[in-house]
Each structure stands twice: as C-alpha cells, then as structure tokens.
C-alpha cells in the first residue's frame, strides 16, 4: 500500500506551502506519540478529563418494540458531549509537546469546535474556530459554549456557509500561520497523515465497546455494529477493532437529505464518484466536470460532500456496508430514543439509531450495537423549528 493511502484513496493533494507542517506533524507522530510521556499524559487526560471508558447501554424498551437487541456505545456521556474530545485532546497534547501555542479548527455541528476549545483551555493554548455562517445560526448553543471558554470564532460567509467552506478557510489560515499553529483536523479525512492520526485517537471507541459487549454477553460479539458517517471519525473509531471479526456485520449510515427526488444529500459513498477534495482522493458529491455539489442534512455534522478515505476503501473492499437515512427517519429515531429510553441523541447519531428502526424486520432477534456519537442538547433549536 502506498504511503498515506487506503487502497486507491487518500494521499497528499495540497499546496507546497502546506508540506512543511505536514512533514513536521508526521515526524511528531513517529517520535512523540509513542513516547512514555505522551502515552501516560494522554491516558490520564482521557480518564480524568473525559471520563473514559464511556459505558455501553442496553435499550430494553426499544429492543422490545423493534424485536431486536439494541445497545448503545455512549460517546454522548464524554465531557463536552461527543466523541470529538478523544481526538482533540490527543492532537492538542501532541501540538503542545511540539511547541505550538494555537489550536486551529473547523467545525460543522460545533462539537469539534467545543472539544478543541476545551483542549486548548486545558493545555493553556489559544483556540481559533472556523465555522460556516449557516452552522453558526443553527448551532448557537455550541457557539456560545466556545465563546464562553475563550475561543475566537471566525464566521465563514463563502460557498454554502457550512463545513466544506469552513475547512477551506481554516486551511488558508494554516498556510499563513504554520510556525505557531497546529490545525486540529476534526475528522478522519484530509491529507495524510490526518486520517491515520484521527483514527488512532478515535479507535478507543471500538476498543472499549468490543470488550464491554463481550463482558455483558458471555463472550459473544454483536451481530451488527452501526455508526453514522459524515467525514467519518466516530464511525472509523467504532469500526476499527471489529473489522477483523468476520462474523460482525458493519454498517455506516450516511445522510440522504430530505429523501425527495432530486434533493441535495450528504451521501458520497452511496451516490458519489472518485475525486480530490481537501487534500485527499475519496468519494465526492460532484458534477461530471469535477465541481463540488451542494450537500444537505438536518444534522449539521453530516453536511459534507466528501468522506474519509479509509471509508471509501472499506466500501471498495466490501468489508463495510454503507447505506442512507433521510431527515424524517432520523427525526423519528430522535423522538423514539428520547421517549422510550430517556436518552436524547444528537441528530447525527439519530441516523445510526434510525438504521435499526427502519431495518427491524431484517434485524429480528439480532444484537445491534450503535455508536451514539453525541448528545442532542445542541439540536433542540433545530427541533423546535421543525417540529
């Protein structure tokens, strides 16, 4: 396999001006990450500041309703409310040990921005967060949290004013301020080595979940493992330690938008073609001429026209099945989990829960382990407008 590639996907398609910080980051991954100092400090931060290990929760009421055995990996219980903190603390500590003073990040749903700001505050660093103007409005609670913790919020007014455009502007900022700044990339995408780095910090999800499920089920593995997929960080973290288990069916759930004919969606694995975006070869929503198409999802964190290259590879090899859930189905799952189990999921995570609901006939009697990647406090404003 070529360096920085997952099969045919990945690579480093970037301006020459960005090569020095990427080379510096790759060298730090080889020297700092394996060191006893880093590993000891990081393990301590995950335990004391995040609350790891996060638990798994059985859902008895929904299991009875659906005729299957539904379990949740509770990343929503992490400090800051989502899986994003695993990666942000890891990259933040690495950057601190590299001598950086500023953590730069993009964010869509706001959870990565919040987690980056938390990491910066803990490590006595500055946080600069780029966020699309559209997402600033629909994720106002997270914007307020970031500002309260001292982040500089930069509103992105270009393009669709969502995650894709925030990434573009954050990369431009990094070009201008490399020496003092680390770009804390939020998902398992982008140019090498980010997909590998982010997966390395997020694989703790499946490492814990696999052991926890077996402990609770007499050594048995789940029949099905499910996670939502935008850029793909919670999903690659949830899938990683189950990939060698051939008996486990692994399902990634993309956003189908409204589900109406001709609507914009956020499902490049199901509907896209190969292309280059944000420094990588991957599956993209694009025209025949290679122009990026608009994307849409009711869940801001899934509203992205690309996907991490490892997911494209896992689809190509057939190890992971990728499917879609539309806005209405996700909203139904949001309400069902809230009312039947007292757990309010993020709209992103609701897409994964919806897979179990919509496919209950096929999943009868099977055990289904879903990554609940975040909690839904941030989405209540969106729900008020829709419902």
For each residue, the residues with C-beta under 8 A, 3 or more apart:
1: 5 6 7
2: 5 11
3: 192
4: 10 11 12 191 192 193 196
5: 1 2 8 9 10 11 192 309
6: 1 9 10 195 309 310 312 313 314
7: 1 312 313 316 317
8: 5 274 281 312 313 316
9: 5 6 274 280 281 282 283 309 310 312 313 316
10: 4 5 6 192 195 280 281 282 309 310 313
11: 2 4 5 191 192 279 280 281 309
12: 4 19 22 191 192 279
13: 191 276 279 280 281
14: 18 19 22 191 279
15: 18 175
16: 19
17: 20 175
18: 14 15 21 22 171 174 175 178 191 279
19: 12 14 16 22 23
20: 17 23 24 178
21: 18 24 25 174 178 182 183
22: 12 14 18 19 25 26 191 192 193
23: 19 20 26 27
24: 20 21 27 28 98
25: 21 22 28 29 98 182 193 197
26: 22 23 29 30 192 193
27: 23 24 30 31
28: 24 25 31 32 33 94 97 98
29: 25 26 32 33 94 193 196 197
30: 26 27 33 34
31: 27 28 34 35
32: 28 29 35 38 94 97 98
33: 28 29 30 38 39 94 200
34: 30 31 38 39
35: 31 32 38 39
36: 39 40
37: 40 41 97
38: 32 33 34 35 41 42 93 94 97
39: 33 34 35 36 42 43
40: 36 37 43 44
41: 37 38 44 45 93
42: 38 39 45 46 89 90 93
43: 39 40 46 47
44: 40 41 47 48
45: 41 42 48 49 50 89 93 122
46: 42 43 49 50 52 86 89 204
47: 43 44 50 51 52
48: 44 45
49: 45 46 79 89 122
50: 45 46 47 78 79 85 86 89
51: 47 54 77 78 79
52: 46 47 78 86 204 208
53: 208 212
54: 51 73 74 75 77 78 205 208
55: 74 77 212
56: 71 72 73 74 209 212 213 216 369
57: 71 72 74 341 343
58: 63 69 70 71 216
59: 62 63 70 71 72 337 340 341 343
60: 63 64
61: 64 65 340 341
62: 59 65 66 70 336 337 340 341 356
63: 58 59 60 66 67 68 69 70
64: 60 61 67
65: 61 62 336 340
66: 62 63 70 356 357 360 363
67: 63 64 360 363 364 365
68: 63 356 360 363 364 365 366 367 368
69: 58 63 365 366 367 368
70: 58 59 62 63 66 356 368 370
71: 56 57 58 59 213 222 367 368 369 370
72: 56 57 59 343 369 370 371 372
73: 54 56 205 208 209 212 238 369 370 371 372
74: 54 55 56 57 77 372
75: 54 78 82 83 205 234 371 372 373 374
76: 81 82 343 345 346 349 372 373 374 375
77: 51 54 55 74 375
78: 50 51 52 54 75 81 82 83 85 86
79: 49 50 51 85 118
80: 84 85 111 114 115 118
81: 76 78 111 114 374 375 377 378
82: 75 76 78 85 111 114 115 234 346 373 374 375
83: 75 78 86 87 202 205 233 234 237 371 373 374
84: 80 87 88 111 112 114 115 116 186 233 374
85: 50 78 79 80 82 88 89 115 118 119
86: 46 50 52 78 83 89 90 201 202 204 205 237
87: 83 84 90 91 112 115 184 186 198 201 202 233
88: 84 85 91 92 103 105 112 115 116 118 119 184 186
89: 42 45 46 49 50 85 86 92 93 115 118 119 122 201
90: 42 86 87 93 94 197 200 201
91: 87 88 94 95 103 119 182 184 185 197 198 201
92: 88 89 95 96 103 116 119 120 122 123 125 182 184
93: 38 41 42 45 89 90 96 97 119 123
94: 28 29 32 33 38 90 91 97 98 182
95: 91 92 98 100 103 125 182 184
96: 92 93 99 100 123 125
97: 28 32 37 38 93 94
98: 24 25 28 32 94 95 182
99: 96
100: 95 96 103 125 180 181 182
101: 125 126 180 181
102: 125 126 127 128 177 180 181 182
103: 88 91 92 95 100 116 119 120 125 126 127 128 181 182 184
104: 128 130 170 173 174 177 181 182 183 184
105: 88 112 113 116 127 128 129 130 170 183 184 185 186
106: 112 113 129 130 131 163 166 167 169 170 185 186
107: 110 111 112 113 114 116 129 130 131 135 142 163 166 186
108: 112 131 132 135 162 163 166 230 300 301 303 304
109: 112 135 139 142 299 300 301 346 348 374 378
110: 107 113 114 131 135 139 141 142 143 145 146 300 378
111: 80 81 82 84 107 114 115 142 301 346 374 378
112: 84 87 88 105 106 107 108 109 115 116 186 187
113: 105 106 107 110 116 117 127 129 131 142 143 146 151 153
114: 80 81 82 84 107 110 111 117 118 142 145 146 149
115: 80 82 84 85 87 88 89 111 112 118 119
116: 84 88 92 103 105 107 112 113 119 120 127 129 151 184 186
117: 113 114 120 121 127 129 145 146 149 150 151
118: 79 80 85 88 89 114 115 121 122 149
119: 85 88 89 91 92 93 103 115 116 122 123 125 127 184
120: 92 103 116 117 123 125 126 127 149 150 151
121: 117 118 124 125 127 149 150
122: 45 49 89 92 118 119
123: 92 93 96 119 120
124: 121
125: 92 95 96 100 101 102 103 119 120 121
126: 101 102 103 120 150 152
127: 102 103 105 113 116 117 119 120 121 146 149 150 151 152
128: 102 103 104 105 151 152 154 173 181
129: 105 106 107 113 116 117 146 151 152 153 154
130: 104 105 106 107 154 156 166 167 169 170 173
131: 106 107 108 110 113 135 136 139 143 153 154 155 156 166
132: 108 135 136 155 156 159 160 161 162 163 165 166
133: 136 137 155 156 157 161
134: 137 138 160 161 162
135: 107 108 109 110 131 132 138 139 161 162 163 166 300 303
136: 131 132 133 139 140 143 153 155
137: 133 134 140
138: 134 135 300 381 382
139: 109 110 131 135 136 142 143 300 378
140: 136 137 143 144 381
141: 110 144 145 377 378 380 381
142: 107 109 110 111 113 114 139 145 146 378
143: 110 113 131 136 139 140 146 147 153
144: 140 141 147 148
145: 110 114 117 141 142 148 149
146: 110 113 114 117 127 129 142 143 149 151 153
147: 143 144 150 151 153
148: 144 145
149: 114 117 118 120 121 127 145 146
150: 117 120 121 126 127 147
151: 113 116 117 120 127 128 129 146 147
152: 126 127 128 129
153: 113 129 131 136 143 146 147
154: 128 129 130 131 169 173
155: 131 132 133 136
156: 130 131 132 133 159 161 165 166 168 169
157: 133 161
158: 161 165 168 169
159: 132 156 162 164 165 168
160: 132 134 164 165 294 295
161: 132 133 134 135 156 157 158 165
162: 108 132 134 135 159 165 166 295 300 303 304
163: 106 107 108 132 135 166 167 230 231 300 301 303 304
164: 159 160 167 168 277 278 292 295 304 305 306
165: 132 156 158 159 160 161 162 168 169
166: 106 107 108 130 131 132 135 156 162 163 169 170
167: 106 130 163 164 170 171 190 278
168: 156 158 159 164 165 171 172 278
169: 106 130 154 156 158 165 166 172 173
170: 104 105 106 130 166 167 173 174 183
171: 18 167 168 174 175 183 278 279
172: 168 169 175 176
173: 104 128 130 154 169 170 176 177 181
174: 18 21 104 170 171 177 178 181 183
175: 15 17 18 171 172 178
176: 172 173
177: 102 104 173 174 180 181
178: 18 20 21 174 175 181
179:
180: 100 101 102 177
181: 100 101 102 103 104 128 173 174 177 178
182: 21 25 91 92 94 95 98 100 102 103 104
183: 21 104 105 170 171 174
184: 87 88 91 92 95 103 104 105 116 119
185: 91 105 106 189 190 194 197 198
186: 84 87 88 105 106 107 112 116 198 231 233
187: 112 190 198 230 231 232 233 308
188: 194 195 198 199 202 231 232 233 236 237 308 310 311
189: 185 194 195 198 231 232 278 280 282 306 307 308 309
190: 167 185 187 194 195 278 279 280
191: 4 11 12 13 14 18 22 194 278 279 280
192: 3 4 5 10 11 12 22 26 195 196 279 280
193: 4 22 25 26 29 196 197
194: 185 188 189 190 191 197 198 279
195: 6 10 188 189 190 192 198 199 280 308 309 310
196: 4 29 192 193 199 200
197: 25 29 90 91 185 193 194 200 201
198: 87 91 185 186 187 188 189 194 195 201 202 233 236 308
199: 188 195 196 202 203 233 236 237 240 310
200: 33 90 196 197 203
201: 86 87 89 90 91 197 198 204 237
202: 83 86 87 188 198 199 205 233 234 236 237 240
203: 199 200 206 207 236 237 240 241
204: 46 52 86 201 207 208 237
205: 54 73 75 83 86 202 208 209 234 237 238 240 371
206: 203 209 210 225 237 238 239 240 241 242
207: 203 204 210 211 240 241
208: 52 53 54 73 204 205 211 212
209: 56 73 205 206 212 213 225 238 241 369 371
210: 206 207 213 214 221 241 242 245
211: 207 208 214 215
212: 53 55 56 73 208 209 215 216
213: 56 71 209 210 216 217 220 221 222 367 369
214: 210 211 217 219 220 221
215: 211 212
216: 56 58 212 213
217: 213 214 220 222 367
218:
219: 214
220: 213 214 217 367
221: 210 213 214 242 245 247 248
222: 71 213 217 225 242 248 367 368 369
223: 247 248 249 363 366 367 368
224: 248 249 250 251 363 366 367 368 369
225: 206 209 222 238 239 242 248 249 250 251 368 369 371
226: 250 251 252 253 352 355 356 368 369 370 371
227: 234 235 238 239 251 252 253 352 370 371 373
228: 234 235 252 253 254 255 299 302 348 349 350 351 352 371 373
229: 232 235 252 253 254 269 302 307 311 322
230: 108 163 187 254 255 266 297 299 301 302 303 304 307 348
231: 163 186 187 188 189 304 306 307 308
232: 187 188 189 229 235 236 252 307 308 310 311
233: 83 84 87 186 187 188 198 199 202 236 237 308
234: 75 82 83 202 205 227 228 237 238 348 371 373 374
235: 227 228 229 232 238 239 252 311 371
236: 188 198 199 202 203 232 233 239 240 308 310 311
237: 83 86 188 199 201 202 203 204 205 206 233 234 240 371
238: 73 205 206 209 225 227 234 235 242 371
239: 206 225 227 235 236 242 243 250 252 314 320
240: 199 202 203 205 206 207 236 237 243
241: 203 206 207 209 210 244
242: 206 210 221 222 225 238 239 245 248 250
243: 239 240 250 314 319 320
244: 241
245: 210 221 242 248
246:
247: 221 223
248: 221 222 223 224 225 242 245
249: 223 224 225 321
250: 224 225 226 239 242 243 314 319 320 321
251: 224 225 226 227 320 321 322 323 355
252: 226 227 228 229 232 235 239 269 311 314 315 320 321 322 323
253: 226 227 228 229 322 323 324 325 351 352 354 355
254: 228 229 230 265 266 267 268 269 270 302 307 322 323 324 325 351
255: 228 230 265 266 267 296 297 298 299 302 303 324 325 326 327 330 351
256: 259 265 267 270 324 325 326 327
257: 260 263 264 265 266 267 295 296 297 326 327
258: 263 296 326 327 328
259: 256 263 326 327 328 329
260: 257 263
261:
262:
263: 257 258 259 260 296
264: 257 293 294 295 296
265: 254 255 256 257 271 285 295 296 297 324
266: 230 254 255 257 285 295 296 297 302 303 304 305
267: 254 255 256 257 270 271 272 285 324
268: 254 271 272 282 283 284 285 305 306 307
269: 229 252 254 272 283 307 311 312 315 322
270: 254 256 267 322 323 324
271: 265 267 268 285
272: 267 268 269 275 283 284 285 286 305 306 307
273: 283 284 286
274: 8 9 281 282 283 284 312
275: 272 281 282 283 284 286 290
276: 13 279 280 281 282 284
277: 164 280 282 284 292 305 306
278: 164 167 168 171 189 190 191 306
279: 11 12 13 14 18 171 190 191 192 194 276
280: 9 10 11 13 189 190 191 192 195 276 277 306 308 309
281: 8 9 10 11 13 274 275 276 309
282: 9 10 189 268 274 275 276 277 306 307 308 309 311 312
283: 9 268 269 272 273 274 275 306 307 311 312 315
284: 268 272 273 274 275 276 277 292 305 306
285: 265 266 267 268 271 272 292 293 295 305 306
286: 272 273 275 290 291 292 293 305
287: 290 291 293
288:
289:
290: 275 286 287
291: 286 287
292: 164 277 284 285 286 305
293: 264 285 286 287 305
294: 160 264 305
295: 160 162 164 257 264 265 266 285 303 304 305
296: 255 257 258 263 264 265 266 303
297: 230 255 257 265 266 300 302 303 327
298: 255 327 330 331 347 382 386
299: 109 228 230 255 302 303 330 346 347 348 350 351 379
300: 108 109 110 135 138 139 162 163 297 303 347 348
301: 108 109 111 163 230 346 347 348 374
302: 228 229 230 254 255 266 297 299 348 351
303: 108 135 162 163 230 255 266 295 296 297 299 300
304: 108 162 163 164 230 231 266 295 307
305: 164 266 268 272 277 284 285 286 292 293 294 295
306: 164 189 231 268 272 277 278 280 282 283 284 285
307: 189 229 230 231 232 254 268 269 272 282 283 304 311 312
308: 187 188 189 195 198 231 232 233 236 280 282 311 312
309: 5 6 9 10 11 189 195 280 281 282 312 313
310: 6 9 10 188 195 199 232 236 313 314
311: 188 229 232 235 236 252 269 282 283 307 308 314 315 320 322
312: 6 7 8 9 269 274 282 283 307 308 309 315 316
313: 6 7 8 9 10 309 310 316 317
314: 6 239 243 250 252 310 311 317 319 320
315: 252 269 283 311 312 318 320 322
316: 7 8 9 312 313
317: 7 313 314
318: 315
319: 243 250 314
320: 239 243 250 251 252 311 314 315
321: 249 250 251 252
322: 229 251 252 253 254 269 270 311 315
323: 251 252 253 254 270 355
324: 253 254 255 256 265 267 270
325: 253 254 255 256 329 330 333 351 354 355 358
326: 255 256 257 258 259 329 330
327: 255 256 257 258 259 297 298 330 331
328: 258 259 331 332
329: 259 325 326 332 333 351 354 357 358
330: 255 298 299 325 326 327 333 334 347 350 351 354
331: 298 327 328 334 335 347 350 383 386 387
332: 328 329 335 336 354 357
333: 325 329 330 336 337 345 350 351 353 354 357
334: 330 331 337 338 344 345 347 350 353 376 379 383
335: 331 332 338 339
336: 62 65 332 333 339 340 353 357
337: 59 62 333 334 340 341 343 344 345 350 353
338: 334 335 341 342 343 344 345 376
339: 335 336
340: 59 61 62 65 336 337
341: 57 59 61 62 337 338
342: 338
343: 57 59 72 76 337 338 372
344: 334 337 338 375 376 377
345: 76 333 334 337 338 349 350 353 372 374 375 376
346: 76 82 109 111 299 301 349 350 372 373 374 375 376 378 379
347: 298 299 300 301 330 331 334 350 351 376 379 382
348: 109 228 230 234 299 300 301 302 351 373 374
349: 76 228 345 346 352 353 370 371 372 373 374 376
350: 228 299 330 331 333 334 337 345 346 347 353 354 376
351: 228 253 254 255 299 302 325 329 330 333 347 348 354 355
352: 226 227 228 253 349 355 356 370 371 372 373
353: 333 334 336 337 345 349 350 356 357 370 372
354: 253 325 329 330 332 333 350 351 357 358
355: 226 251 253 323 325 351 352 358 359 370
356: 62 66 68 70 226 352 353 359 360 363 368 370
357: 66 329 332 333 336 353 354 360
358: 325 329 354 355
359: 355 356 362 363
360: 66 67 68 356 357 363 364
361: 364
362: 359
363: 66 67 68 223 224 356 359 360 366 368
364: 67 68 360 361
365: 67 68 69
366: 68 69 223 224 363
367: 68 69 71 213 217 220 222 223 224
368: 68 69 70 71 222 223 224 225 226 356 363
369: 56 71 72 73 209 213 222 224 225 226
370: 70 71 72 73 226 227 349 352 353 355 356
371: 72 73 75 83 205 209 225 226 227 228 234 235 237 238 349 352
372: 72 73 74 75 76 343 345 346 349 352 353 375
373: 75 76 82 83 227 228 234 346 348 349 352
374: 75 76 81 82 83 84 109 111 234 301 345 346 348 349 378
375: 76 77 81 82 344 345 346 372 378
376: 334 338 344 345 346 347 349 350 379 380 383
377: 81 141 344 380
378: 81 109 110 111 139 141 142 346 374 375
379: 299 334 346 347 376 382 383
380: 141 376 377 383 384
381: 138 140 141 384 385
382: 138 298 347 379 385 386
383: 331 334 376 379 380 386 387
384: 380 381 387
385: 381 382
386: 298 331 382 383
387: 331 383 384
